[in-house]
C-alpha cells in the first residue's frame, strides 16, 4: 500500500512510498483523510521526529480519519464505523500520570506518538490501531472528522482553564483567542459553545478567517493584543500563535483573575526585551495564571467528538481550505496564503 513517509532528521526525504500492509493492532481501518499541521511540516524539514525502532522511515500523520474495515468481537466497533486514532501512548513503565490515563501529562517523556515519535502514523491507505486508542465519530462527520485531533487540543485547553478558574469563584464572560488558524478557530468554536463572548485576533483583515469568526457570532480583530485587550478586558486568553511578542503581550492583557492558556509552540532563539518586574507584579497582584497545554488524552477526544457533533458541519467544512490526493501530498507542505487546514485524501 502507499503511505506518506519521511526519514526523520533528513530534510527533503518526504515521499509517498510503498509500505507493508499493517499486521499489528486490533482494529484495521481504511484511511479516508489526513490533516497536515505545523508539526508535520517541522518533521518534513528534518527538525525532529523518530522512526520506529529498526526502521529508517517514519509514516507521517497524526490527524487521522478512517472507516473500520475489521474489528474483533467486543471492541464496540463494526465495519463501516467512522473513527479517529489517538496520537500518544504511555511509556512502557508508566509514570504516575500515564498510569492514571493522563498520558498527555507524562512526567518522564518516554511516551510514544503515532507519526511523530517511534510509532508509524496514520498517513497510509490502511492503518491499524489498538481498541483502547480509537474513537468513534458520528457518521455526519465523514467530511470533517479529520478535525478531531486539533479539536482535542483545544478541548484540553478549555478543560485546563475551567479547572484552574475553579480554584475560586469563576464566571468568565469574555475570551480573546489570539490566532485564527485551525487551533484558534476551533478554540473560538468551543468558546461559543460555552456561551462566552468570543473575540478573535489575527493579522489578516479579509478573506475566510474574518467570515468564519463572524459566522460563529464572535468578533474579529486585527489590531495589537494590547489595544484589543484594553477594550475587551478578557477573562481568558487562548494563545494559539506561538509568536513570542504575542505570547508576552497576552500574559499581561487579561482582566483581574485572568487565565492565559498557551497552545502555540514558539520557535527558540528569538529574543525580546521585556519588563519582567512589571509582568511579575501584574500576574501576582491580580492572581493571574499562565498555563501551557499540549496533546490530549481520551477524555479530550470524547469532548472534542461531542463538540464537532454539535457544530455546524458546513462551518467546519470551510476550515478545510485545500484537499489533495495522496500522490500529491508534498504540495500540502507548501503553505499558501489562504490556507487554514490542508487535508490529504487517502482514498485510492
N, C-alpha and C positions, 0 to 999 in steps of 0.2 A: 504494500500500500504506500501511498505518498504522504509525506509529512514535512512540516517546516522545521528545519534543523539548523544548528549553529555549532561551531567549535568554540566553546567558552574561552574568552581571553584573546580570540583571534579576530580582529576586525576584517570585514569583507568575506567572512565564511558563511554568511546566511545563504541558505539554498533550500529548494524543495527537492527532497531525495526519497529514494525507496528505503523503507524500513520494514522489519518483520511485523506480521500481524501480532497483536497483543496476546500474551499467554499467561500473564499474571492478573490478579484482581478477580473479583467475583461477578461483577456486572460488566457486560460487553455493550458498548454504546457506539452507534453510528454518529460521527461528528456532523453537526449542522453548521456551526459558526464559531469563530474565534475572534475575540476582541484584542486589539493591539493598544498597548499603553506605553507610557514612558519607560517603565521597567524593561519591557521587551526591546525597546529601541536602545537602551543602555547596554543590554546583553549583546545585541547585534553589533554594537560598536566595540565590543570586546572589553567593556569596563568591568564586568564581573560575570558571575554565572558559574555553575559547577555541573559537569556531566555526571551521569550515574557512574558508580564505581566500575572500572573496567571498560568504559566506553569513551570514545573520543568526542562524539557529537551528542548534543542535548536536543531533544524535541522541545521546541518552544511552546509557549502558550499556557496562560493560567486563567484567562477569562473565557470559559467554555460554555458550550450549549450542544446538546445532542439528544438523540432518541434511543431508548433502550432497545437493543436487539435481543439480548438474552439475559435472564436473571434467574437465580435459583429460587426454589420454593422458600417461603418465609422471609424473603428480602423486602416484601412490601411493594415490589415493583413488577410491572408486567411489560412485555414488548410493546413499544409504541409510546411509553411514557416519556414526557419531556423532562430532561434532567440537566443539572449542572454539577460538575465535580468540585469538591473542596480543594483549596490550594495547599494548605500546610498540614504536615503530620508531626505529631510529638516525637521527641527524641527517643532512642531505644531504651535509655534509662531515664524515665521522665523526671523532670524537676517537679516541685510541688504544684505549680500552675498547670503544667501539661497533664499531670496525674488527675487533676480535677476538671479536665476537659477545656481548660483555658490555654490551649497551645498558642494562641495569638499573643499571650503574655509570657512566653517561655523565658526563663531566667538564665539558662546556660548557653543558649544559642546553638544547640545541637539538633534542632528541628530540621526537617527537610521540606522542600516545597516543589510541587509539580511545575515544571517548566522554568524553574529558577535554580534550585539547589538540590542536586543529586537525585532527582526524580524526573523522568521524562514528562513533558507537559501534555496538553490536550490538543496540540496543533497537528493532529493526524486524522485521516479519514475514518479510522476506527480507534477507539481507546477503551481501556478497561479501568475499573475503579472498585475499591472495596465498598461493601454495602454501608459501612459506617461513615463514608466520606462522599456521599452523593445526595443531592437534594432534588426532590421532585417539584416541578413548576406546573402552574395551571396551563392547560392547552392553549389558552388565549394568548400566551406569551411566546408563541413559536417564533415570531419575527423579532422579538425584542428581549427575550430571556437571557441573551448574552450579556445584558447589562447587569445581571445579578451580582457578579463579583465586585465591580466597583460600587454597587449599592450596599454590599455588606460592609464596605469600609466606612461609609457614612452612617450606616445603622449602628456600627460600633461607636463612632464618634458621638452620635446623639445619646447613646446609652451612657457613655462616659460623662457627658455634660450633665445628664439628669442625675447620675449617682453623685457627682461632685456637688451639684447645686443643692441636693437634699441634705447636705451637712447642716443646713439652716433652712429657714423659711425660703421657699423658692417658687416664684411665679413669674417666669420670664415672659416678656411680651414681644420683644423685638430681637431679631437676629440679623447680623450682617455676614454674608458669605463673600469672601474675597477670592475671586477667580470664577470664571464661567466656563470652565472645561467640564468634562463628564462628572468629576467628583463634586465640583462646585454646584452644578445644576441639579445633581441628584441630592446634594445636601439641602438645596433650596426646596426641592420637592418634598423631602421629609419634614422640613420646617413648616411648609404649608399644611401638610397632613397633621401636624401637631397644633394647628390653629394659630401659629405665630404670625406676626407682621414680619415679612421677609424682605430683605434688601440684598441685592447682589451687585458687587463691584467688579468691573473688568476694564481693560484698556480700550477695547473696540467700542465704537459708537453706533455702528449699524450692522446689518446682517442678521443671521439666525439667532445669535445669543440674546440680544435685547428682546426679540419677539418671543422667544421661549420663556424668558423671565416674565414678560407681561402676561403671557397666556397662563401662567401659574397664579396670576393675581398678585404678583410680587412687584417690587420697584427695582429698576435698573439704574445704576450709576456708573459714570466713567471718570470721576474726579479722583482726588487723593484719598487715602484711607483716613487721614486726619480730618479733612474737610467733611467727608461724608459722615464719619462717626460723630463729629461735633453736632450735626443736625439730627442724626438718627438716635444717638445715645443708645447703642445696642446693649442688651443684657448679655448676649452671647455672640461671639465671633467664631465662625468656622473658617479657618485659613486653608485655602486649597491651591495656592500658587507656589509655595516654597521659595518665593523671591525674598531675599534677605531683608530688603528695605520694607517690604510689605509686612513681613513677619514682625519686625521690630515696631513698626507703627501700630500694628494690631494689638500688641501687648499693652499699650498704654491708651487704647481707644475705647474701652468699654465703660459703661456706667458702673457705679459702685457695686461691689459684689459681682463683678463681671467674670465670665469664663471665656478664655480663648482656647480653642481646640485646634492644634496644628496637625493637618493631614498631608500637607505638601512637604516633600523632601528637598531640602536646599542643597545646592552644589557647594562643595568645600572650596576653600581658598579665596573666597570673596570677603573682603574686609570693609566694615562700615564703622565710622566713628559714632559713638552714642554717649549720652549722659547716663551712665549706668546708675549713678546715685539717684537721679530723678526718677528713672524707671523703677528702681527698687522701692523708693519712697511711695510711689503711686500704688504699686502692687500691694505693699504691706498695709498702708493706711486705708485702702479700700477693700481689703480682704479679697483681692482678685486671685484668680488661679489661671495658670498657663499649663496645658497638658498636651502631650504628644499622643497620637493614636495611629496605629498601623495594623494591617492584617485583620483577621476576623475568625471567630470560632463558630461552631454550629448554631448557636443561638442567634448570631448575627445573620447567618444565611437564612434562617427561618424568618427573622424580622424583615430582611431585605426582600424575600419572596412575597411576604404579605404586602409590603409597600408597593412593589411592582404590580401585584394583582389589583390593588386599589387605584392605581394611577390610570390616567387616560392613555391607552395604547398608542393612539395617534401622536400624542405629545412625546412619548418615549421613542417612537419610531423616528422622530425628527432629530433626536440626538445622534442617530447613526447617519453621518453625512457622506460616507463612501462605503461601498461593498465591492470587494474584489475576489475573483476566483483564486483558489489555492495556487495555481501555477503562476499567478501574477502577484503573489504575496509580498515580494520585495517592494512593490510600489506603496504598500501600506506603511513602510518605514520612512518614506519621504513625506515630511509634514507639509501639508498645503494650508494656505491662509484661512480657508473656510472650514477646516477640519474641526469637528468636535470629537466624535468617536468613529474610528475606522474599523471595519469588520471584514474578516476573511471568510468567504463561503467555502466550507469543507466538502460540500456535496459534489460528487463526481458528475 
